[in-house]
Amino acid sequence: MTETFPGVLSLHGLSSQRVPLVFDSPHSGTDYPEDFGHIADPATLRNAEDTHVADLWAGAVAAGAVLLEAHFPRSYVDANRAPDDMDPDQIEGTYPAPLNPTVKSTLGIGLCWTRVPPAGGPMYDRRLTAEQVAARVARYHRPYQERLRAILDASHARWGAVWHVNCHSMQEVASAMSTQARGTPRPDFVLGDRDGTACEPGLTATIRDFLTARGYSVAVNDPYKGMELIRANGDPAQARHSMQIEVNRKLYMDETTREPNAGYDALKTCFTALAAHLADHVETRLERTPAE
């Protein structure tokens, strides 16, 4: 059974959940709101999407896990940012809450993106108003973050612990909007656990070992350590384990057309097997420390 909030999110597998394992894909949305009002070339703007990521992880439901996916694009409002991650100078008028921009806002990819990947051109021919930003947060950003937290809280209450995997994709090489030098090649996967502070070490090790055993190159916390959804939900001292997986888009799609490539089915099969492997990991951990 799927729970759907049209244009905002879908939740898969809640009624069949067998383990406290939650996957979420906050950036794979392709439903562009009519009031976006950007000046970007639509095809270029799609570089911001984690296109197909939710579908690649769809097999997690069969493993007894839950999968949450966003339908709105991250370039409109980014569900993996804090609600205050925007520069006041990027907004017209007085925002109704304090703002605390990070380096992501400086790069133009904070709460509401102001630059277009990969070259970093302007997203708008104006500044967004405070009312527009607040409306995007209320209509899209907050419901996604709150639904994810509610799922994690319910799982933790039921089993005494919860494991969360935040699913993303990355460009084959770093763009002008990256914290890396432009053109820097990326590995097949980057795992982010905020330098070991967001989850038990075994979760990172289990995923890394599973992927490297299948011939993939895997980096940990370089260059992606995990952003807001990991920061807000990862607290291993409270048996809340959260980590991020970035997959290189070259493995599954053509970055220009956004169409699946010849490797798509193999990667989807790999992710289905990885989800089942993680479900086993979770069950083992629960048997060893049931109320950790």
C-alpha positions in Angstrom: 0.0 0.0 0.0 1.3 3.5 -0.9 0.4 6.7 0.9 0.5 9.6 -1.5 0.4 13.4 -0.9 0.0 14.6 -4.5 2.9 16.7 -5.7 4.7 16.3 -2.4 5.5 12.8 -1.4 4.7 9.1 -1.5 5.3 6.5 1.2 5.7 2.9 0.3 5.7 -0.2 2.5 4.4 1.1 5.8 1.7 -1.5 6.1 4.2 -4.3 5.3 7.1 -3.0 7.4 8.9 -5.9 9.1 12.1 -4.2 10.3 13.0 -0.7 11.6 14.7 0.2 8.3 13.7 3.4 6.4 14.9 4.6 3.1 14.2 8.1 1.7 14.8 9.8 -1.6 14.4 13.6 -1.1 15.8 14.7 -4.5 14.3 12.4 -7.1 11.1 14.5 -7.6 10.2 15.5 -11.1 6.8 17.3 -10.5 7.7 20.9 -11.2 5.2 23.4 -9.5 3.5 25.9 -11.7 4.7 28.8 -9.6 8.4 27.9 -9.8 9.0 30.9 -12.1 12.6 30.1 -13.0 14.4 31.4 -16.0 16.6 28.3 -16.5 16.5 26.0 -19.5 14.3 23.2 -18.3 16.6 20.5 -19.6 19.6 22.1 -17.9 17.7 22.5 -14.6 17.1 18.7 -14.5 20.8 18.3 -13.6 19.7 19.0 -10.1 17.5 15.9 -9.9 18.4 12.6 -8.5 16.4 11.2 -11.4 15.2 7.6 -10.9 16.7 7.1 -7.5 13.4 6.3 -5.8 12.7 3.6 -8.4 16.2 2.1 -8.1 15.5 1.6 -4.4 11.9 0.3 -4.8 13.0 -3.2 -3.9 13.6 -2.2 -0.3 9.9 -2.6 0.3 10.1 -6.3 -0.4 12.8 -6.5 2.2 10.4 -5.3 4.8 11.6 -1.7 4.8 9.8 1.6 4.2 10.6 3.9 1.3 9.7 7.6 1.3 10.1 9.7 -1.8 9.7 13.4 -2.7 7.8 14.4 -5.8 8.8 18.1 -5.9 12.3 19.1 -7.3 15.1 20.0 -5.0 15.8 23.1 -7.0 12.4 24.5 -6.0 12.8 23.8 -2.3 15.4 21.3 -0.9 14.1 18.8 1.6 17.7 17.9 2.6 18.4 21.4 3.9 17.6 23.0 7.2 14.6 25.4 7.0 16.9 28.3 7.8 19.6 27.5 5.3 19.2 30.6 3.1 21.0 33.9 2.8 18.7 36.8 3.8 20.2 38.8 0.8 18.7 36.2 -1.5 15.2 37.0 -0.3 13.0 40.1 -1.0 11.5 41.3 2.2 11.8 40.2 5.8 11.6 36.5 6.4 9.4 35.5 9.3 12.1 33.4 11.0 15.9 33.7 11.6 18.1 32.5 8.8 21.4 30.8 9.2 23.0 30.2 5.7 25.6 27.5 5.2 28.2 27.0 2.5 25.3 25.4 0.4 23.5 28.8 0.3 26.7 30.5 -0.7 27.0 28.0 -3.6 23.4 28.8 -4.6 22.0 25.4 -3.5 20.5 26.1 0.0 16.9 25.9 1.0 15.6 27.4 -2.3 18.2 27.2 -5.0 19.3 30.5 -6.7 21.8 29.0 -9.2 21.4 26.4 -11.9 23.7 23.4 -12.3 26.1 22.5 -13.6 27.5 25.9 -14.6 25.9 28.0 -11.9 23.9 30.5 -13.9 21.0 32.4 -12.3 17.8 30.6 -11.4 15.7 33.7 -11.3 15.6 37.2 -12.8 14.5 38.5 -9.4 14.8 37.6 -5.8 12.2 35.3 -4.3 9.9 37.1 -1.8 9.9 36.1 1.9 6.3 35.0 1.3 7.2 32.7 -1.6 10.0 31.0 0.4 7.8 30.5 3.4 5.0 29.1 1.3 7.4 26.5 -0.3 8.6 25.5 3.2 5.0 25.1 4.4 3.6 23.2 1.4 6.5 20.9 0.5 9.6 21.1 2.7 8.0 20.8 6.2 5.6 18.0 5.3 8.5 15.9 3.9 10.8 16.4 6.8 8.0 15.8 9.3 6.7 12.7 7.6 10.2 11.2 7.6 10.7 12.0 11.3 7.3 10.5 12.1 8.2 7.2 10.4 11.5 7.1 12.2 9.9 7.9 15.5 7.3 5.2 15.0 9.9 2.6 14.1 12.0 3.5 17.1 9.1 3.3 19.4 8.1 -0.2 18.0 11.6 -1.8 17.9 13.7 0.4 20.2 16.0 1.4 17.4 15.9 2.5 13.8 18.2 2.6 10.8 17.8 5.3 8.1 19.4 5.3 4.6 19.2 8.7 2.8 19.4 8.0 -1.0 21.0 10.3 -3.5 22.9 10.4 -6.9 25.9 12.5 -7.9 27.3 13.7 -11.2 30.1 11.8 -12.7 32.5 14.7 -12.2 32.3 17.8 -10.0 30.6 20.8 -11.5 31.2 24.5 -10.9 28.7 24.4 -8.0 30.6 21.7 -6.1 32.8 22.1 -3.1 35.4 20.1 -5.1 37.5 21.4 -8.0 35.5 21.4 -11.2 36.0 18.2 -13.2 37.1 16.1 -10.2 36.0 12.5 -11.0 33.8 10.8 -8.4 33.9 7.2 -7.3 31.0 4.8 -7.9 29.6 5.5 -4.4 30.1 7.9 -1.6 28.9 6.9 1.9 28.3 9.7 4.4 27.9 9.2 8.1 29.1 12.7 9.2 32.5 11.3 10.2 31.0 8.5 12.2 28.7 10.6 14.3 25.4 9.7 12.7 25.3 5.9 12.8 26.8 2.8 14.3 30.1 1.9 12.6 28.7 -1.4 11.4 26.2 0.2 9.1 28.8 2.1 7.1 31.1 -0.9 7.1 28.3 -3.3 6.0 27.3 -1.1 3.0 30.9 -0.4 2.0 31.9 -4.1 2.1 28.8 -5.1 0.2 29.5 -2.7 -2.6 33.3 -3.2 -2.8 32.7 -7.0 -3.0 30.8 -6.4 -6.2 33.7 -4.4 -7.7 32.5 -0.9 -7.0 34.7 2.0 -5.9 33.5 3.4 -2.6 34.6 6.5 -0.7 33.4 7.4 2.8 32.7 11.0 3.8 34.6 12.4 0.8 33.2 14.7 -0.5 29.7 14.1 0.9 29.4 13.6 4.7 25.6 13.8 4.8 23.4 16.9 5.1 20.3 18.0 7.1 18.3 14.8 7.1 21.3 12.9 8.4 22.2 15.6 10.9 18.6 15.9 12.2 17.9 12.1 12.4 21.2 10.4 13.2 21.8 9.9 16.9 23.5 6.6 17.5 23.6 7.1 21.3 19.8 6.9 21.1 19.8 4.0 18.7 19.0 6.2 15.8 21.3 5.4 12.9 21.3 7.5 9.8 23.6 7.6 6.8 23.7 8.8 3.2 24.4 6.9 0.0 25.4 8.8 -3.2 25.5 6.7 -6.4 27.4 7.9 -9.5 24.9 8.6 -12.3 27.2 7.1 -14.9 26.2 3.7 -13.5 22.6 3.9 -14.4 21.6 6.8 -16.7 22.6 9.2 -19.5 23.1 12.6 -17.7 22.1 14.5 -20.8 18.9 12.8 -21.7 18.1 11.5 -18.1 17.2 8.2 -19.6 18.3 4.9 -18.0 21.4 3.4 -19.6 22.4 -0.3 -20.0 23.5 -0.5 -16.4 20.1 0.5 -14.9 18.7 -3.0 -14.3 21.9 -4.4 -12.8 22.1 -1.5 -10.4 18.5 -1.8 -9.4 19.1 -5.5 -8.7 22.1 -4.6 -6.7 20.1 -2.1 -4.5 17.4 -4.7 -4.0 20.0 -7.1 -2.7 21.6 -4.4 -0.6 18.3 -3.6 1.0 17.7 -7.2 1.9 21.3 -7.4 3.2 20.7 -4.3 5.4 17.4 -5.8 6.7 19.5 -8.9 7.8 22.0 -6.5 9.4 19.2 -4.7 11.3 17.7 -8.0 12.5 21.0 -9.2 13.8 21.7 -6.0 15.6 18.3 -6.1 17.2 18.9 -9.7 18.4 22.2 -8.7 20.0 20.9 -5.5 21.6 17.1 -5.4 21.4 16.7 -2.2 23.3 19.9 -0.4 22.4 
